[in-house]
């Protein structure tokens, strides 16, 4: 499942941060979810500080898991 927009997959640069070819499928999914949670937190912002902080926390947890999954996947390669 190559990402046709990723420079690394196209052979013209480096992979995107959460490219499935670079970090594995599970880390790719969790990394994209972490980014989505952070983007939502940015959008909520000062309109609801408590909700934004919870979203930032969720993003951090997902990013931690994604990094651990990526390390595990790369060890197996």
N, C-alpha and C positions, 0 to 999 in steps of 0.2 A: 504494500500500500504506500507507494511513494507519493510524496507531496510535490506536485508538479511546479509549485511556486517557490519551493525551497531551493536556494542556491546550491547547497550541498548535494541535494538529490539530482539537480540538473548538472552538477559537475562544474559549476562556475562560482565557487565561493564556499562559505561555511553553511552548516545546517542552521535552521531556525532553532531557537531555544528549546522548544518542545516538539521538534520533528520526531516522528515515530521511528525513523531510521537511525536517529542519533541517541535516543534515550529509551526506546522500547514502547510498546503500546500502553501499558498501565501508567507509566510515568508521563507519557504524552497526554493521556486523558486527564490525569490529576493536575498536571501543570496548566493545561488549558482551563480547567475548572478554577484553579487558584487565580489565574489571571482574570477570569470572568467575575469572580467574587470581589477582587480588588477594584475592577472597573465599576461594579455596582456600588461598592462602598464610596468610591470617588463621586459617583452620581448622586448618592443619597446625601453625602457630605454634611453640611451644617444644618440641613433641614431636619435631620434626626441623628444627632451625634451618637446616641446609644446604639442605634441600629447600625450605623456606619462602623463603629468600633467592633461590634460583633462580626460584621462582614470582614473587616480587616483581620480579625482573629481566625476566622474560618479560612481565609486566604492563606494565612501563615501556616496553619495546620496542613492544608492541602499541599502547599509548596514543600514543606518538610517531608511529607510522605512521597511526593513526586521525586524529590532529590534522592531519597533513600531507595526508591524503586529504580531510579535511573542507575544508581551506583551498583545495585544488585544485578540489573540487566547487563551492564557493561562488564561485570566480572564474569558473567556466563558466556560472553562473546569470545 
